[in-house]
């Protein structure tokens, strides 16, 4: 009887070991994805998440990475910085992800950054544009979206042709919006363009009529707006209702012209936009909305894992510095930014200026 029990126990151990081995052989490579799937920026966050899923599906259909499938572990930051930090820690501690992508808004990304330092896990930043994300000394940050300072430098190449005399600002009241007002304001002053009002709005705000009334009454000829597509649609409609006739230029590349045309209608006409893709050229980027950010982000992460040869945080972090691949808006290659020895990675994508006229996306004439 004892001999039978021993054989049974041994068989159980062998079976358990076989199951463990089998599970290991079928193991996926987890990638944490943090986006605002609900809350004020849900539309944009879901676009990015969908692009990430498309990229993962394409990669997995071709055999995955290192012989394993990518598994996206998607978390909702609920358009809230505190929630962003909490789900980042959950992904690292509980889900054991070796790398993450996130977190759309600059405030959300900044809230996560101490967690990256604490746990030594790298994150690919696909959207956030606040300058201090890459200048504060966090070696676990790799950004494929341009900071507002880079946008301003690119815009400076055409600003003289636009003949702007004085510009007002209407920006979302967070690191992204305030940073854009600072960077573009500095650039304007260098080009002898006067800076007028700097009006702010909370991210969930839906009535900007008070700010727009002030701007309408000012002597500025141009209005610079920085916010997400949801607020842009409302602003265009409210500006049209107030009869605001100033030139409108948006920064941040976060808006999808097709969505603005569909949702704002005629109110979007004659607005100019800095974008990070070329919607007039479908051979370069066909109908990307904001999904191209998630798509390029996951492809970049997959390339880093492949280069690292293993799905471990430090190996992936080191590999980010070695990759170079074509993205939907230009080559992706990381340059060092920030304090020596603690540099973050910054890629410099293409930046384009487009205009909406008669419900169509066109190149500006000036």
C-alpha positions in Angstrom: 0.0 0.0 0.0 2.8 2.4 0.9 4.6 1.5 -2.4 1.4 2.4 -4.4 1.0 5.7 -2.5 4.6 6.6 -3.2 4.1 5.8 -6.9 1.0 7.9 -6.9 2.7 10.8 -5.2 5.6 10.6 -7.7 3.2 10.6 -10.6 1.5 13.7 -9.2 4.9 15.5 -8.9 5.9 14.5 -12.5 2.5 15.6 -13.8 2.7 19.0 -11.9 6.2 19.5 -13.3 5.0 18.7 -16.8 2.1 21.1 -16.5 4.4 23.8 -15.2 6.8 23.2 -18.1 3.9 23.3 -20.6 2.6 26.6 -19.1 6.1 28.1 -19.4 6.3 27.1 -23.1 3.0 28.8 -23.8 3.8 31.9 -21.8 3.0 35.2 -23.3 5.0 38.4 -23.1 2.9 40.9 -21.2 2.9 44.6 -22.1 1.1 47.0 -19.8 -1.0 49.7 -21.6 -2.4 52.6 -19.6 -4.9 54.9 -21.3 -7.9 57.1 -20.4 -10.7 54.7 -21.4 -13.3 56.6 -19.4 -13.5 60.2 -18.2 -12.7 63.5 -20.0 -10.2 62.0 -22.5 -11.9 58.7 -23.2 -12.3 59.2 -26.9 -8.6 59.8 -27.5 -7.5 57.1 -25.1 -9.7 54.5 -26.8 -8.2 55.4 -30.2 -4.7 54.8 -28.8 -5.7 51.5 -27.2 -7.3 50.3 -30.5 -4.1 51.1 -32.3 -2.1 49.2 -29.8 -4.4 46.2 -30.3 -4.0 46.3 -34.1 -0.2 46.3 -33.7 -0.3 43.4 -31.2 -2.6 41.4 -33.5 -0.3 42.0 -36.5 2.8 41.1 -34.5 1.2 37.9 -33.1 0.0 36.9 -36.6 3.6 36.9 -37.7 4.8 34.7 -34.8 5.0 37.2 -32.0 8.2 38.2 -30.3 11.0 35.8 -29.3 8.6 33.0 -30.2 5.9 34.2 -27.8 2.7 36.2 -28.3 2.4 39.7 -27.0 -0.3 40.0 -24.4 -1.6 43.6 -23.8 -2.7 44.2 -20.2 -4.9 47.2 -20.7 -5.7 49.5 -17.7 -8.0 52.5 -17.5 -6.5 55.6 -15.8 -9.9 57.1 -15.8 -8.5 60.5 -17.0 -7.0 60.9 -13.5 -3.4 61.2 -12.4 -3.9 59.4 -9.1 -5.6 56.5 -10.8 -2.8 56.4 -13.4 -0.1 55.9 -10.7 -2.2 53.2 -9.0 -2.8 51.1 -12.1 0.9 51.5 -13.1 1.9 49.9 -9.8 -0.7 47.2 -10.2 0.7 46.3 -13.6 4.2 46.1 -12.3 3.6 44.4 -9.0 0.7 42.1 -9.7 0.8 41.6 -13.5 4.6 41.5 -13.6 4.8 43.5 -16.9 8.4 44.1 -17.9 7.5 47.2 -20.0 4.5 49.6 -20.3 3.0 52.1 -22.7 1.2 55.2 -21.6 -0.4 57.3 -20.4 -1.9 59.7 -23.0 -2.0 62.9 -20.9 1.2 64.6 -19.5 -0.3 64.8 -16.0 -1.0 61.0 -16.0 2.5 60.2 -17.3 4.2 62.5 -14.8 2.2 60.8 -12.0 3.5 57.4 -13.1 7.1 58.4 -13.5 8.1 57.9 -9.8 6.8 54.3 -10.0 9.1 53.6 -13.0 12.1 54.8 -10.9 11.0 52.8 -7.9 10.4 49.5 -9.7 12.9 50.1 -12.5 10.5 49.4 -15.3 10.6 51.3 -18.7 7.6 53.0 -20.3 7.1 54.0 -23.9 5.3 57.4 -23.9 3.1 57.6 -27.0 1.2 60.9 -26.6 2.3 63.2 -23.6 4.1 66.3 -24.7 5.1 68.2 -21.5 8.8 69.0 -21.7 9.7 67.9 -18.1 8.7 64.3 -18.9 12.1 63.9 -20.7 14.1 66.6 -18.9 13.6 65.6 -15.3 16.1 62.8 -15.2 14.1 59.6 -15.5 16.1 56.9 -17.5 13.0 54.7 -17.8 11.1 57.1 -20.1 11.2 56.7 -23.9 8.9 59.1 -25.8 7.9 58.9 -29.5 5.6 62.0 -29.4 7.3 65.4 -29.6 7.3 67.8 -26.7 5.6 71.2 -27.2 9.1 72.8 -27.4 9.8 70.7 -30.6 6.4 71.6 -32.0 7.1 75.3 -31.4 10.5 75.0 -33.2 8.9 73.3 -36.1 6.1 75.8 -36.3 8.7 78.6 -36.2 9.7 77.7 -39.7 6.4 78.8 -41.1 5.2 81.4 -38.5 6.6 84.4 -40.5 4.6 83.4 -43.5 1.4 83.4 -41.5 1.9 87.0 -40.6 0.7 86.7 -37.0 0.7 90.1 -35.2 -0.6 89.1 -31.8 -1.7 85.8 -30.4 -4.0 84.8 -27.5 -3.9 81.3 -26.0 -6.7 79.0 -24.8 -5.2 75.9 -23.2 -6.2 73.1 -21.0 -5.2 73.7 -17.4 -2.6 71.0 -17.0 1.1 70.4 -17.7 0.4 69.8 -21.4 -1.6 73.0 -22.0 0.4 75.3 -19.8 3.7 74.0 -21.3 2.4 74.6 -24.8 1.5 78.2 -23.9 5.0 78.7 -22.5 6.9 77.1 -25.4 4.9 78.8 -28.1 4.8 82.1 -26.3 8.6 82.1 -26.1 8.9 81.3 -29.8 6.4 84.1 -30.7 8.4 86.7 -28.8 11.6 85.6 -30.5 9.8 86.3 -33.8 8.5 89.7 -32.6 4.9 88.4 -32.3 3.0 89.8 -29.3 1.5 87.4 -26.8 -1.9 88.5 -25.4 -4.3 86.6 -23.2 -3.5 83.2 -21.8 -6.9 81.6 -20.9 -7.2 78.2 -19.3 -10.0 75.6 -19.0 -10.3 72.5 -16.8 -10.0 69.2 -18.7 -13.7 68.2 -18.2 -15.1 71.7 -18.9 -17.8 71.9 -21.5 -18.6 75.6 -21.5 -15.7 77.8 -22.7 -17.9 80.8 -23.7 -16.6 83.1 -20.9 -13.0 82.6 -22.1 -14.0 82.9 -25.7 -15.8 86.2 -25.1 -12.7 87.7 -23.6 -10.7 86.5 -26.5 -13.2 87.9 -29.0 -12.9 91.3 -27.4 -9.1 91.3 -27.5 -7.0 92.9 -30.3 -5.2 89.6 -31.1 -5.6 88.3 -34.7 -4.8 84.7 -33.8 -6.0 82.2 -31.2 -3.7 79.2 -30.3 -5.6 76.3 -28.7 -4.2 73.3 -26.9 -6.6 70.6 -25.7 -8.0 67.2 -26.8 -10.5 66.6 -29.6 -13.5 66.5 -27.3 -13.0 70.1 -26.1 -11.9 71.3 -29.5 -15.2 70.3 -31.0 -17.0 72.3 -28.3 -14.7 75.3 -28.6 -15.2 75.5 -32.4 -19.0 75.4 -32.0 -19.0 78.0 -29.2 -16.6 80.3 -31.1 -18.8 80.1 -34.1 -21.9 80.9 -32.0 -20.1 84.0 -30.6 -19.0 85.1 -34.0 -15.3 84.9 -33.2 -13.5 85.5 -36.5 -9.8 85.2 -35.5 -7.4 82.7 -37.1 -7.5 79.5 -35.0 -4.4 77.2 -34.8 -4.3 74.1 -32.6 -1.2 72.5 -31.2 -0.5 69.1 -29.7 -1.3 67.0 -32.8 -4.0 65.3 -30.6 -6.9 66.1 -32.8 -8.2 64.0 -35.6 -9.2 66.3 -38.5 -11.8 63.8 -39.7 -13.4 63.6 -36.3 -13.4 67.4 -36.0 -15.1 67.7 -39.4 -17.7 65.1 -38.5 -18.5 66.5 -35.0 -18.0 70.2 -35.4 -19.3 70.5 -38.9 -18.9 74.0 -40.5 -17.5 75.3 -37.2 -14.2 73.5 -38.0 -13.8 75.3 -41.3 -10.8 77.6 -41.7 -9.1 76.2 -38.6 -5.4 75.3 -38.8 -3.8 72.3 -37.0 -0.3 71.1 -36.1 -0.4 67.3 -36.6 2.0 64.4 -36.3 0.8 62.6 -39.4 -0.1 63.4 -43.0 -3.8 63.0 -43.5 -3.6 64.3 -47.1 -1.2 61.5 -48.1 -2.9 58.1 -47.5 0.3 56.3 -48.6 2.1 57.7 -45.5 -0.7 57.3 -43.0 -4.1 56.2 -43.9 -6.9 57.4 -41.6 -4.9 57.1 -38.4 -6.9 59.3 -36.0 -4.9 58.9 -32.8 -4.6 55.2 -33.2 -1.3 55.6 -34.9 0.2 56.5 -31.5 -0.7 53.2 -30.0 0.2 51.3 -33.1 3.7 52.8 -33.3 4.1 52.5 -29.5 3.6 48.7 -29.4 5.7 48.2 -32.6 8.5 50.1 -30.9 8.2 48.0 -27.7 8.2 44.8 -29.7 11.3 45.9 -31.5 13.0 46.6 -28.1 12.0 43.2 -26.6 13.3 41.5 -29.7 16.6 43.4 -29.6 16.9 42.6 -25.9 16.5 38.9 -26.5 14.5 38.6 -23.3 11.4 40.1 -21.7 13.2 41.7 -18.7 12.8 45.4 -17.7 16.5 46.3 -17.7 17.3 44.5 -20.9 14.4 46.2 -22.6 15.4 49.6 -21.3 18.9 49.2 -22.7 17.5 47.9 -26.0 15.4 51.0 -26.6 18.6 52.9 -27.2 19.6 50.6 -30.0 16.4 50.4 -32.1 15.6 52.3 -35.2 12.4 51.6 -37.2 10.0 53.4 -39.5 6.9 54.8 -37.8 3.7 56.1 -39.3 4.9 59.6 -38.8 8.6 59.2 -39.5 11.6 57.2 -38.2 11.7 56.2 -34.6 15.1 56.5 -32.9 15.8 57.7 -29.4 18.1 60.6 -28.6 19.3 61.3 -25.1 17.6 64.2 -23.2 18.0 65.3 -19.6 20.7 65.2 -16.9 23.8 63.3 -17.8 23.6 59.7 -16.5 19.8 59.9 -16.1 18.8 60.6 -19.6 15.4 59.9 -21.1 14.9 58.9 -24.7 13.2 61.3 -27.2 12.3 60.4 -30.7 11.6 63.3 -33.1 8.7 62.5 -35.4 7.4 64.4 -38.4 5.3 67.5 -37.7 2.9 68.9 -40.3 0.6 71.9 -40.7 -2.9 71.3 -42.2 -6.1 73.3 -42.6 -9.7 72.4 -42.7 -11.6 74.1 -45.6 -15.1 73.3 -46.7 -15.1 70.1 -44.8 -11.9 68.9 -46.3 -8.3 68.6 -45.1 -5.9 70.7 -47.2 -2.4 72.1 -47.0 -2.4 75.8 -45.9 -1.8 78.3 -48.7 0.6 80.3 -46.5 
